[in-house]
Structure formats: C-alpha cells, structure tokens
Amino acid sequence: MYKNNKKVTQRTVVVVDPYTSGSLYAPAFKAQGVRVIAVLSTEQTPSVYTTSFRKQDFDAIVKAHGDFEDVVATLKSEDPICIITGSEIGVELTDKLVCRILPQYANVESLATARRHKGDMAKAVATAGLPFIKQICSADATEVQQWLESQGLENSDLVIKPAKSAGTDDVTRVPGAKNWLSVFNDILGTTNKLGGKNVDLVVQEYVTGTEYVIDTFSHNGNHSVANICQYTKKDNGNFIAIYDKMQWLPPQTNVYDELVNYTKATLDAVGLRFGTAHVEIMITPSGPKLIEIGARPHGGGHPVYCRLATGDSQLDRAVRYFTSSEPIPESYELKTNVQVVFLICESHGYVKNAQCLEAINDLASFETSAVNVKNGDSVEPTKDLWGAQCFGFVVLKSDSLEQIHADYLRIRALEKELQFDSQP
C-alpha cells in the first residue's frame, strides 16, 4: 500500500485482486469520493473468491495477466494515490507495481518473497534473530529426510503445508512423522485453492501453545495495531487447523507487549513498511513464534467484525491514511466483546434437518451469521478454513463474556443435532 504526495484533481486508488476482505476497499474509498480501479492478476478468479468479487464496485478493471509493461503504463496514466493489496494472490504483484509506479513508498524489494512464500518468510525471521519454528521448505523428499535426521525430528509430530497458499489449505499434521513421505507426495505438485501449483512444501516441527492473530496497518515503517484476537482450534483427524472460535482481546491483556513487540519485529524482518497485514503467532512454552504473515487484509470479512469490537479496523485506517490527515493510532480500544464461532462439520452425507440451526438467531448475544447449509446439501468433514467458511459461522457480541460462552456452547449443541442421509 503506497501513497503519492503529488496533488491530483481526481483521486484514484488501485486495489490488486480485491477479493474476500479486500472487496471492502472499494465502497470505503468511494465513500470518500475516490475512484477505485481493480487489477486482476489471474485470467480466472479462483473459485474460492468468486462470491466476494463485485465488479460493479469498480470504476475500471485492469487485467494484469498479459504484458506487464502495458499494465504499468495503464496504471501510471491514472496517477494513483496508492496501490493496495486486496488478497493473498495479489501480494507479489502489488509489490512489483509499486516499485515501478510509486517506488518511494515500496516495501523492501530484496525481501519481496518473504512476504508471500512461507519458507522465505521463516528464513527472514530467523535471520533477524527472532524465535522461529524449526522447518525446512523443499520439493526434495531426500533433503527433507536428511533434515529431519539432523534435527532429531524423525519420530516427532510434524506439520506439512504448501509454501504459497492460504486458509489452512492442506495444512496437515503427521503424528510421530509416520508416513510423512506419503503426505508430502500427496500435496506436492497439486493445485491449491488459490489456483497455484504446490511446487514446494514446508515441513516443520509441531509446536503447541496459544495462538493469536494481530492485525496491523503500517505506514513508512510504523506498525499500528488494529486488534488482537485469540484463536481456538481443534483437531479433525489429521487436519490440525480447524477453526473453533476467535475472540477479540482488550489491549490490557497480559500478553499484549510480548505479542506486539514480536509482531513489529517480524514485520521489519520481512521488509513490510506500508500496508495491512495479519500476523499469526503462537505463544509456546519457550516464547512467541511465528506461524505466518498475510501481507494483506485479514480475510473473511474480518474488518467488519473488528468494527463491532473496536469501532475501527486495519482497512479503515488504510482508507483514512490515504484520504485524510487524521493521525493513525498506535493501538486500539475494545468497546465490547465479540466472538466468531466457526461451524464445524464432523460427518459426511446429505443434510436432512438444517432447520435445527435456525435457533442460532435467537441467542442472546447473536449479532449476525452466515449459515451456508440447507437440506439436501452434500457436506464433507471440515478440514480447513475454506471449509469452515463454506459451512458457516456465527458472530456473537455482548458486554458479558459469560453470555457469549453460554451461546457458544448452545451453537455446538445445535451442530450435534444435524442429521445426514447417505443418499440425496
């Protein structure tokens, strides 16, 4: 995300791959009287993004999967005040465009791959001297085996995941490293949900602790914290990244300083100086360790729910930075308790009584929901965040944490009432 000090008569912003939460930029900027251009990096929109892309929100759409120089020339002619990343697949293209069009506001070019590729990301964090999870990124199974032996991990729990994907796509736990090679070969070379090929994989030690996500907006190397949330996840077979719930925390939480200091050091390590990011960190018995960084807005419409909790969001800060002189706060205030509960499917078959979930709307702390299942739908056990979002989620809001917890338990009880047929 980058700013141009040049005065223009008609302000224009460019959003690269404005999918999922990135789709919220267009209406927010337009509310400030700014034209919005969408740049699409792929010929076909990945299927997981299609429902979030609203063509009608943009004044122009530029397809960037052809000649790069033509794209640069087209965007230069618009004299944009900023070029901003909308979603995961746009991270690299945004960096390239900014280096050519608004270089004075570019992120550190030599660290560009560390802001998208999970292997390079971990190397950058380690090089900066920060605590990190032991891991290797490779397409060579022999190299991985040698690394496991050198680290004494050949009989330890492992995690295997693609180096360039999102939404916990194909994140797999391998207990005791048993059959790790089979899992490795099953994922390597496949096409992930973002439409890219898994050309190399991250293999890492399995660590335990409490997981958090910190949303930030950075300008000129200053990293402001828009919110901190605590994740709760659960296992669903070998799939370790099944989202259970996400709770907004007050800045007075006792882990605030530890998380924020590590977050800012991590953003520096990967060379992020401008833009939104969400940083996933686990506080382990040996301290905070990076899970990964998304150098773009927190997905799934997260900024909307952040507004409920804090009255602000990283996306709103970005819009204000480029359209007003209002200072960006360093932190945030929690105005009320907000929790997102992700619906989880533990069975497979055809849903026969989806109406049992209608009682969710009557919960005392109910704010909104997206329950995406109806009678006759064919469902599979939830294995990643994409699956959770397809099945549905519920947003709870209340000044009472006790009420939120009671309503969370009720949601889980209603889930267990779901019944399935083996045939449609």
C-alpha positions in Angstrom: 0.0 0.0 0.0 1.6 3.2 -1.1 1.0 7.0 -1.2 1.8 9.6 -3.7 2.2 13.2 -2.5 1.5 14.6 -5.9 -1.6 16.7 -6.0 -4.2 15.4 -8.4 -7.6 16.7 -9.5 -9.4 13.4 -9.3 -8.1 10.9 -6.8 -7.8 7.3 -7.8 -6.7 4.2 -5.9 -5.7 0.8 -7.3 -6.7 -2.5 -5.5 -4.9 -5.6 -6.6 -7.1 -8.7 -6.5 -9.9 -7.2 -4.5 -11.3 -10.4 -3.1 -12.6 -11.5 0.3 -11.9 -8.6 2.8 -10.1 -6.7 0.0 -13.5 -6.2 -1.6 -14.4 -3.9 1.2 -11.9 -1.3 0.0 -14.0 -0.1 -2.9 -17.1 1.1 -1.0 -14.9 2.5 1.7 -12.8 4.6 -0.7 -15.8 5.6 -2.8 -17.5 6.9 0.3 -14.5 9.4 0.4 -15.1 10.4 -3.2 -12.2 8.4 -4.6 -12.2 6.4 -7.9 -11.3 2.7 -7.5 -9.6 0.6 -10.1 -9.4 -3.2 -9.7 -6.3 -5.0 -11.0 -6.7 -8.8 -11.5 -3.6 -10.9 -11.6 -5.1 -14.1 -12.9 -7.2 -14.8 -16.0 -9.8 -16.7 -14.0 -10.8 -15.7 -10.5 -10.1 -18.6 -8.1 -13.4 -20.3 -7.2 -13.0 -19.6 -3.5 -13.0 -15.8 -4.3 -15.8 -15.6 -6.9 -18.6 -14.7 -4.4 -16.7 -11.8 -2.9 -15.8 -10.0 -6.2 -18.2 -7.2 -7.0 -17.4 -5.9 -10.5 -20.0 -3.1 -10.1 -18.0 -1.5 -7.3 -15.1 -0.5 -9.6 -14.7 2.4 -12.0 -12.4 0.2 -14.1 -10.9 -3.3 -14.2 -7.4 -3.9 -15.5 -6.4 -7.5 -16.3 -2.7 -8.0 -15.4 -2.1 -11.5 -16.7 -0.8 -10.2 -20.0 2.1 -7.8 -20.8 3.3 -6.3 -17.5 4.6 -3.1 -19.2 1.2 -2.4 -20.6 -0.3 -2.7 -17.1 2.3 -0.4 -15.7 1.6 2.2 -18.4 -2.1 2.0 -17.9 -1.9 2.5 -14.2 0.7 5.3 -14.5 -1.8 7.2 -16.7 -4.3 7.1 -13.8 -1.8 8.8 -11.4 -3.0 6.7 -8.4 -2.6 7.9 -4.9 -2.0 4.4 -3.7 -1.7 0.8 -4.9 -3.1 -1.6 -2.3 -3.2 -5.4 -1.9 -6.7 -6.9 -1.7 -6.0 -10.6 -1.2 -3.2 -13.2 -0.9 -2.7 -13.8 -4.6 -2.1 -10.0 -5.1 0.8 -9.6 -2.7 3.6 -10.1 -5.2 2.0 -8.1 -8.0 1.3 -5.2 -5.7 5.0 -5.0 -4.7 6.1 -5.1 -8.4 3.7 -2.4 -9.4 4.6 -0.1 -6.6 8.3 -0.5 -7.3 7.6 0.8 -10.8 4.9 3.4 -10.2 5.4 4.7 -6.6 8.9 3.5 -5.6 9.3 5.9 -2.8 6.6 4.0 -1.0 7.7 0.5 -1.7 8.3 -2.3 0.7 11.9 -3.7 0.9 12.3 -5.1 -2.6 15.0 -7.7 -1.7 12.6 -9.3 0.8 9.6 -9.5 -1.5 9.4 -13.3 -1.5 9.4 -13.3 2.3 6.0 -11.5 2.3 4.3 -14.4 0.5 6.4 -17.6 0.5 6.3 -19.3 3.9 9.7 -20.8 3.5 11.4 -17.5 2.7 9.3 -15.9 5.5 10.7 -18.2 8.1 14.2 -17.6 6.8 13.8 -13.9 7.1 12.5 -14.2 10.7 15.4 -16.5 11.6 18.0 -14.1 10.0 16.6 -11.3 12.1 17.4 -13.3 15.2 13.7 -13.9 16.3 12.4 -17.1 17.7 11.1 -19.4 15.0 9.6 -22.8 14.4 12.2 -25.4 13.1 11.3 -26.1 9.5 12.5 -26.8 6.0 11.0 -25.8 2.7 11.8 -28.1 -0.2 10.4 -30.2 -3.1 13.1 -32.9 -2.5 12.0 -35.7 -0.1 15.6 -36.8 0.3 16.6 -33.4 1.5 13.7 -33.4 4.0 14.6 -36.8 5.3 18.2 -35.7 5.9 16.9 -32.5 7.6 14.6 -34.5 9.9 17.5 -36.7 11.0 19.8 -33.7 11.6 17.2 -32.1 13.8 16.3 -35.2 15.7 12.7 -35.0 14.4 12.4 -38.3 12.5 10.0 -39.6 15.2 8.3 -36.3 16.2 5.0 -34.8 15.3 5.3 -32.7 12.1 3.2 -30.2 10.1 3.3 -30.2 6.3 1.8 -27.4 4.3 2.1 -25.6 1.0 4.6 -22.7 0.8 2.2 -20.5 -1.0 -1.4 -21.0 -0.1 -3.9 -19.6 2.4 -6.9 -20.5 4.5 -5.1 -23.5 6.1 -5.4 -25.3 2.7 -3.7 -28.7 3.0 -2.2 -28.0 6.4 -1.7 -31.5 7.7 -0.4 -32.9 11.0 1.7 -36.0 10.8 1.9 -37.7 14.3 5.2 -39.2 15.1 6.4 -38.4 11.5 4.7 -41.7 10.4 4.0 -41.8 6.7 5.2 -38.2 6.3 6.5 -39.1 2.8 3.1 -40.2 1.7 1.6 -36.9 2.9 4.4 -34.9 1.3 3.9 -36.7 -2.1 0.1 -36.3 -1.9 0.4 -32.5 -1.6 3.4 -31.8 -3.7 2.6 -30.8 -7.3 -1.2 -30.4 -6.6 -3.1 -27.2 -7.3 -4.1 -25.3 -4.2 -7.4 -23.4 -3.6 -5.8 -20.2 -4.9 -5.1 -21.8 -8.2 -1.4 -22.1 -7.8 0.7 -25.2 -8.0 2.3 -26.5 -4.8 5.9 -26.6 -6.2 7.5 -26.8 -2.7 6.3 -27.6 0.8 7.1 -26.5 4.3 7.8 -29.3 6.8 8.1 -28.2 10.3 8.1 -29.4 13.9 4.7 -29.4 15.5 4.5 -26.9 18.3 1.8 -26.3 20.9 0.7 -23.2 22.8 -1.9 -20.4 22.4 -2.5 -18.9 19.0 -3.2 -15.3 18.3 -3.6 -13.1 15.3 -2.6 -9.4 15.3 -4.0 -7.1 12.6 -1.8 -4.2 11.6 -1.6 -1.2 9.3 1.9 0.1 8.5 2.9 3.4 7.1 6.5 4.4 6.5 7.7 1.6 8.7 5.4 2.5 11.6 3.3 -0.5 12.6 -0.1 0.3 14.2 -2.0 -2.5 15.9 -5.7 -2.6 15.0 -6.7 -5.6 17.1 -5.5 -8.8 18.7 -7.6 -11.9 18.6 -7.1 -15.3 20.2 -7.8 -18.3 18.1 -9.1 -21.6 19.4 -8.7 -24.5 17.1 -9.4 -28.2 17.2 -8.3 -31.4 15.5 -10.4 -33.1 12.9 -8.4 -36.2 12.2 -5.1 -35.2 10.6 -6.3 -31.7 9.9 -5.0 -29.6 12.7 -6.2 -26.2 11.7 -9.9 -26.4 12.2 -11.1 -23.1 13.5 -13.3 -23.3 16.5 -13.7 -19.7 17.6 -11.9 -16.3 17.6 -12.2 -13.8 20.4 -11.2 -10.2 20.3 -8.9 -9.3 23.3 -8.5 -5.9 25.1 -5.1 -4.2 24.8 -4.8 -4.7 28.5 -4.3 -8.5 28.0 -1.1 -9.7 29.8 0.4 -10.9 26.5 -0.1 -7.6 24.7 3.5 -6.3 24.9 5.0 -9.7 24.1 2.8 -10.1 21.0 3.1 -6.6 19.8 6.9 -6.4 20.1 7.3 -9.7 18.3 4.8 -8.7 15.6 6.6 -5.4 14.9 10.0 -7.1 14.8 8.6 -9.7 12.4 7.1 -7.1 10.0 10.5 -5.4 10.0 12.2 -8.8 9.3 10.1 -9.3 6.1 10.6 -5.7 5.0 6.9 -4.6 5.2 6.9 -0.8 5.5 3.5 0.1 4.0 0.2 -1.8 4.0 -2.1 -4.0 6.0 -1.0 -7.4 7.4 -2.3 -10.0 9.8 0.3 -11.9 11.8 -0.4 -15.3 13.3 1.7 -16.1 16.3 1.8 -18.9 18.8 3.0 -18.3 22.3 4.7 -21.5 23.2 6.4 -22.6 26.4 9.6 -21.1 25.0 8.0 -17.8 23.9 6.3 -16.4 20.8 6.9 -18.0 17.4 5.7 -17.0 14.0 3.1 -19.2 12.3 2.8 -17.0 9.2 2.2 -13.5 7.9 -0.5 -12.4 5.5 0.7 -9.2 3.9 -2.9 -8.1 3.1 -6.2 -7.5 5.0 -7.3 -10.2 7.3 -9.8 -12.3 5.2 -13.3 -13.5 5.7 -14.7 -10.0 6.2 -12.8 -9.7 9.4 -12.6 -5.8 9.3 -16.4 -5.7 9.5 -16.4 -7.6 12.8 -13.4 -5.7 14.1 -15.5 -2.5 13.8 -18.1 -4.1 16.1 -15.4 -4.8 18.7 -13.2 -1.7 18.4 -15.0 0.8 16.2 -12.1 0.7 13.8 -10.1 -1.8 11.6 -6.9 -2.0 9.7 -8.8 -1.4 6.5 -10.4 1.7 7.9 -7.0 3.0 8.9 -5.7 2.5 5.4 -8.5 4.4 3.9 -8.1 7.3 6.4 -4.4 7.4 5.8 -4.8 8.0 2.1 -7.8 10.3 2.2 -7.3 12.5 5.2 -4.7 13.9 7.6 -6.2 12.1 10.6 -3.4 10.5 12.6 -3.2 6.7 12.8 -3.5 5.4 16.4 -0.7 3.1 17.6 -3.2 0.7 19.3 -6.9 0.2 19.8 -9.7 0.2 22.4 -12.0 -2.8 22.9 -15.5 -1.4 23.1 -17.4 -4.7 23.5 -16.8 -8.4 23.4 -17.0 -10.1 20.0 -16.5 -13.7 19.2 -16.7 -15.5 15.8 -17.8 -19.1 16.1 -16.9 -21.3 13.1 -19.4 -24.1 12.4 -17.8 -27.5 12.1 -19.0 -30.5 10.2 -17.7 -33.8 11.6 -19.7 -36.1 9.3 -20.3 -36.5 5.6 -23.6 -37.0 3.7 -26.7 -35.1 2.7 -28.1 -32.7 5.3 -31.7 -33.6 6.3 -32.6 -31.2 9.1 -30.7 -27.9 8.6 -33.6 -26.1 10.2 -32.3 -27.0 13.6 -29.6 -24.3 13.2 -32.3 -21.6 12.9 -32.3 -21.4 16.7 -28.9 -19.7 16.5 -30.8 -16.5 15.5 -32.5 -16.5 18.9 -29.3 -16.5 21.0 -29.0 -13.6 23.4 -25.6 -12.4 22.0 -26.4 -13.1 18.4 -25.2 -10.4 16.1 -25.1 -11.9 12.6 -24.4 -15.2 10.9 -23.6 -16.9 7.6 -25.1 -20.4 7.8 -24.5 -21.8 4.4 -26.1 -25.2 4.6 -29.6 -26.3 3.7 -31.5 -29.5 3.4 -30.2 -31.8 0.7 -26.7 -30.3 0.6 -23.8 -32.7 0.3 -21.2 -31.9 3.0 -17.8 -33.3 4.0 -16.0 -33.1 7.3 -14.4 -29.6 7.8 -10.7 -29.7 7.1 -9.6 -26.1 6.6 -10.7 -22.5 7.0 -12.3 -22.5 3.5 -14.4 -25.5 4.5 -15.5 -23.7 7.7 -16.5 -20.6 5.8 -18.5 -22.7 3.3 -20.3 -24.4 6.2 -20.9 -21.2 8.1 -20.0 -19.0 11.0 -21.8 -17.0 13.7 -20.8 -13.6 15.2 -21.6 -13.1 18.9 -21.5 -9.7 20.6 -22.1 -8.9 24.2 -20.7 -7.0 27.2 -21.0 -10.3 29.0 -18.3 -12.9 28.3 -20.4 -15.4 30.3 -23.3 -14.9 27.9 -21.1 -15.3 24.9 -19.7 -18.5 26.3 -23.2 -19.9 27.0 -24.3 -19.1 23.5 -21.1 -20.7 22.1 -22.0 -23.9 23.9 -25.5 -23.8 22.6 -24.2 -23.5 19.0 -22.1 -26.6 19.4 -25.1 -28.4 20.8 -27.2 -27.4 17.8 -24.5 -28.6 15.5 -24.7 -32.1 17.0 -28.5 -32.2 16.2 -27.7 -32.2 12.5 -28.6 -35.4 10.7 -27.3 -36.8 7.5 -28.5 -39.2 4.8 -26.2 -41.3 2.8 -28.2 -40.7 -0.4 -29.7 -37.4 -1.7 
